[in-house]
Amino acid sequence: MENKWRERVVDYQHRAMLDGVDVLNIEKGRKQRFLGLQIFIDNRIARDIFREVKLAITKSLINKIYWQSSESLHITLQSSLLENEFVDETRLASLTVDLESFFLTHRRLTCKFIYPLFAQSGIIGVCDQEVEIYNLRKNLTDIWVKNGFVPVIKEEYWNFPYSFLGRFTERLVLKEREILLNIPEHRGEVKLCNVKLCLSDKFISSDTAEVFKDFVLK
């Protein structure tokens, strides 16, 4: 499994080294509205992850990154970009019932979380449960489509369970990209048990996110 996601990360890193990084438009990201289903990393563990990452990165680079908040560190299972802030209540109710039924048969995941990894759009962490996340995304996408929602995550990405730790807000010179490319990797055990269906912006900002349903995997 690790070789597969490693190939994906190396490809992202290669493009980031050659072409430069993608720069985040924070204002646009805050205005976008998504209906999303995310599985969250425990906040206490997430705080430790961010502390380690920020200690490993020079201050000048830290200030060029828009950091995900620790309470919203997650892996997206599926989502839809909405044209407005409203979700059809009938479709949402049907989706929720189907998701409740689905998660009754699924236990929490324990994974190795590998971080920080340098990618074209930012700093990421990767979960090693590639097959399990792929199967989750496949089944959940079927439920998503059944209820009339257009999925954002395409099949080619189902086997790449990553989390954004931070996104670039400024261009990076080659030397800065090389620094990020060579940050030592950390690995830690993470339990994934809290899944939320919510309406939010791109970053799942706590002040604007509306949680429709919380699924706790046993």
N, C-alpha and C positions, 0 to 999 in steps of 0.2 A: 504494500500500500504506500509506504513512505516514498518509494522511488517515483510513483505516479504523481503525487502532489509536489514532490521535489522538482520534477521536470517542469511542472506548471509554474512554480515559484521562480525557477531559474530562467524560464522564458520571460516572466514579468520583469525580473531583475535585468535581463539582457536588454530589453526594450527601454527600461528606465535609464540604463547606463548610456545607451546609444542616442536615444531620442529625448532624454530628459523626462521629468515627471509631469503628471497631470496635476493641475492646480485647482483646488476646490473653490467653488463659488458659494461661500457660506450663506449669503442672502438667498440665493436661489434654492439651496438645499433646505433652508428653513421654511420656504414658501411651498415647497412640494408636499403633497399629502399622499401617504401610502396606507393601504390596508395591509397589515403584515402579520405573519405568524413567525415568532422568533423563539428560540430556545436560549435561555440566559445563563451566563456564568455567575456563580455565587458572588455577591458583592464583596465579601471579605477577601476572597481569592483574587477577584478583579483588582481590588486596591493594591494588593501585593504585586500583582503583575505590572501595574502602571508604575509603582514605585521603583521596581527593578529596571524597567525600560528607561525611565527618565534619568535614573542614575547612570545609565550606560551611554546616554546621548549628550553631546556637548550642549551648553546652554543656548548657543546661537542657533542650533538646529531645532531645539525644543520649541523655540519661538516661531519656527516656520511650519509648525504642525498644529492642526486643529484636533485636539484630543477627544476621543469618545469619553463620555462620563463612565465611571466605574459601574454605576448601577444599571447602565444600559449596554454593557458589553454582552454581545450576543452572536449567535449564528442564525441567519435568516433561513427559514425552511421554505417559505414562499411569500410573495407579496404582489400587490398590484398598485400601480400608479393611478391615482384618481384624478378626474377632471375637476372635482370640487371637494369640499370637506364633508359631504354627506354620503352615507352609504344606504342603499335601499334596505329598509328594515326587514322586509320579507326574505330577501336573499341572505341577509346577515343572520337571521334566525335559523334558516335552513342550514347555512354553513356551520353555525355553532353546534347544532344538533349532530351533524355528521362528524364534526371534529371530536365532540364528546364521546361518541360511539367509538371512533378510531382510537383515541388515547386510552380507553379503558383496557386495552390489551397490550399496551406498551409500557415497559419499565424504563426507569432512568438509565442514562448512559454514563459510563465512566470512560474517560478518554485521557490520552496524553495531549497536552496543549503545548505546541512548539512556537516560540516567540523570542524576540521580535524579528520579523522577516521583512526585508526591504522589497517593496513592489512599486509598480509604476504610479499607483494612485495613493500610496501611503505606506504606513507601517501596519503589518498584519500579524495575527497569530493563526495557526492551523491546527485543527483537531484531527487526531489520527484515526477516528472512526469513519473512514471514508465509505465503506460498504453500507454501514448502518445509516449514515446520513443520506446517502444516495437513495436507499430504499424508502426512507422517510419522505424525501422530497418527491420521489416518483408517486407514491401513494397519495400524498397530500396534494400534489398538483392535480391528480384525477378528481379529488374532492373539490378543489378550487374551481376547476373548469366546469364541473357538474353544476355548480351554483352560480355560474355566469360571470366569474371573475377572470380577467386576463392575467396570466402569470408573468412576472418579471424575470424570474430565474429560469433560464432555458436549460434543456437537458444536458448540454455540453458542460455546464457548471455544477450539476448535481453531485458530482464526485469530488468537489473541492470545497470542503467545509472550513471556511475561514472567517475570521472576525477582524473588523477594522479596529485597530488601536488608535490610529490617528491618520489624518489626511493632510496632504501638503497644501499650504496656503500661499507659498511663494516658490518661484523657480529655484532649483538647486544647481550650483556649479558642480563641475565634475568631481572636485576634491570632496565636496560634501556628500555626493552620491557614493563615492568610494568609502567614506567613513561609515555610512549607514549599511553598505553592503557587507562590511566586515565586523559588524557588531556580533559578539558571541551570542549564540542561541541559548535560551533557557527552556527547560522542559519540566512541566509539573502535571500532577494528576488533577483532573477537574471532573466534578459530577455535574451532569446536565439533566436537570429534573424540572425546571420551571419554564413552561411554555406559555406565551401570552399572545392573544389575538388582539391587536390594537390598531387604532388610527393614529398616525404620528407623522412627523416630518422625517427627513432623511436620516436624522441622528437619534431618533426616538428621544427627543428632549423631554425631560421629566415635567417641565412646566406646560407642555402642550399635548403630550400623549394622552389618549383616551383608551383605557383598557376595557375591551368588551368582555373578555373571558380569560380566566387564568386556569391553566391545566397543570396540575402537579403530578408528575410521574413518580410512582412508588418504587 
